């Protein structure tokens, strides 16, 4: 796979696929522009070489229809402000008008195309659509790690029609940090895994059994593991069909000498609401009509001690329903523990990312991945389809 630095892009038309799927408020104001900032180095590099830059992204899930509130128009303004340069905006991403507009571009111009997913052909990886995108450029660069696990026209199909292709700096950085964490890590290596479902993380957990020295489990998925260990979980969310899988994973971990940590005290509530009545109880004393919504303070302290001497940390998924303040303390405590560690810390997953920024500790984490799904795809031991498509 070539880097953008390996390719002659001077005065060329360069199509750069990015992920500008940023959150917007009700007034179409961008509330977090970190995904835009993440690709600035690639865009500035292309500007330094006087390239004609065509930037493409998706926004939300419009399901192949034009949804005005998912337009990338606000992004064009923010990108222009960050680059301190005029960013032109196109009201579509394909068609004769767009092709003519690209042909009129001068070296050093930047054109942001409208939401790729306004066309159903994008997510269908349609060859005709991919070819239309390819006809806009001389060089294709993928810098959209967050969608590189998708088989979409703008990250996979387009590579069949553009002979000169490579990776941007963000994509390379994501892959390099992941390689450092799993392929050749400094040990001990701990995987912190939270979130709501075991079902979505089985493959990753089983693959990580070949790499990690310790597992720390939190979030609603911990309920299934605790239930499989014989604890009564009250009205907590438990994936009953995966209890045997949970037992198998813990058994394999024990056979490999991998430490497997589960909560031993939890925050419970009579309902999942901000104003619910809450208590902290040992896992042996969960009331029958209450539910577990966060790890407890003693568990937070234990988890902090577990990661005190580790050299590498991979974290995906919060420890509780952190969106509500009453159930956020476990996740915030974990953020602080990871931030205070001397380990190489790599965090992936949209919810975990939000929690870290909410706690103000982002600068003390070694690397925060821009992609939840793509990050987990790598944790499962798979090759990202869009990365494979960049190989000669």
QUISULPE-V750078 format. One record per run of one state. SS is the DSSP state (helix for helix, strand for strand, loop for the rest). FROM is the first residue (numbers start at 1). TO is the last residue. Records with the same first field share a line. If there is no record, write none. Layout:
# QUISULPE-V750078
SS: FROM-TO, FROM-TO
This chain:
# QUISULPE-V750078
loop: 1-2, 7-12, 18-23, 25-29, 31-33, 38-39, 49-51, 57-67, 71-72, 84-87, 90-95, 104-109, 113-115, 119-119, 124-126, 135-138, 143-144, 148-156, 161-164, 168-168, 183-188, 194-201, 209-213, 218-220, 229-239, 256-258, 262-264, 270-277, 286-290, 296-296, 307-311, 317-324, 328-328, 341-343, 348-349, 360-361, 365-366, 369-371, 380-384, 389-392
strand: 3-3, 13-17, 24-24, 30-30, 52-56, 88-89, 110-112, 139-142, 165-167, 189-193, 214-217, 259-261, 265-269, 278-282, 291-295, 312-316, 344-347, 367-368
helix: 4-6, 34-37, 40-48, 68-70, 73-83, 96-103, 116-118, 120-123, 127-134, 145-147, 157-160, 169-182, 202-208, 221-228, 240-255, 283-285, 297-306, 325-327, 329-340, 350-359, 362-364, 372-379, 385-388
